Amino acid sequence: MFSTGEAQEIAKNDVIGYLKVLEGELGDKAYFGGEIFGIVDVAVVPSYSFFFAYEQSGNFSIVAECPALIAWVHRCMEKESVSKHLPDQHKVYDSMLERKKKLQAK
């Protein structure tokens, strides 16, 4: 988010790599535990709130890179316990931009 040039490209590739590992672990299952929404899903799904910020900062598409992971997110978001409690992606992005501005002002 806060890097540029080669460092940003490395960070982007790292994020994509981490997400592909998660997608590989998910495989063809509905949830990480199979057909049941479980503890791993609960632990991982909050990272979705940062996806938009990552995409905007790194100029890439997580949907294009990890479509099965995005399908999993959509299944998770169908659960009220998830959709009502995750921060809005755009608000997270705006917050990160504000933080970046403050860091650059120092």
ZIKARA-V115872 format. One record per backbone hydrogen bond with DSSP energy under -1.0 kcal/mol. CO is the residue of the C=O (numbers start at 1). NH is the residue of the N-H. If there is no record, write none. Layout:
[[CO;NH] [CO;NH]]
//
This chain:
[[5;9] [6;10] [7;11] [8;12] [9;13] [10;14] [11;15] [12;16] [13;17] [14;18] [15;19] [16;20] [17;21] [18;22] [19;23] [20;24] [21;25] [22;26] [23;27] [26;29] [31;34] [34;31] [38;42] [39;43] [40;44] [41;45] [44;47] [45;48] [46;49] [47;50] [48;51] [50;54] [51;55] [52;56] [53;57] [54;58] [55;59] [55;60] [61;65] [62;66] [66;70] [67;71] [68;72] [69;73] [70;74] [71;75] [72;76] [73;77] [76;79] [79;82] [79;83] [80;84] [82;85] [82;86] [88;92] [89;93] [90;94] [91;95] [92;96] [93;97] [94;98] [95;99] [96;100] [97;101] [98;102] [99;103] [100;104] [101;105]]
//
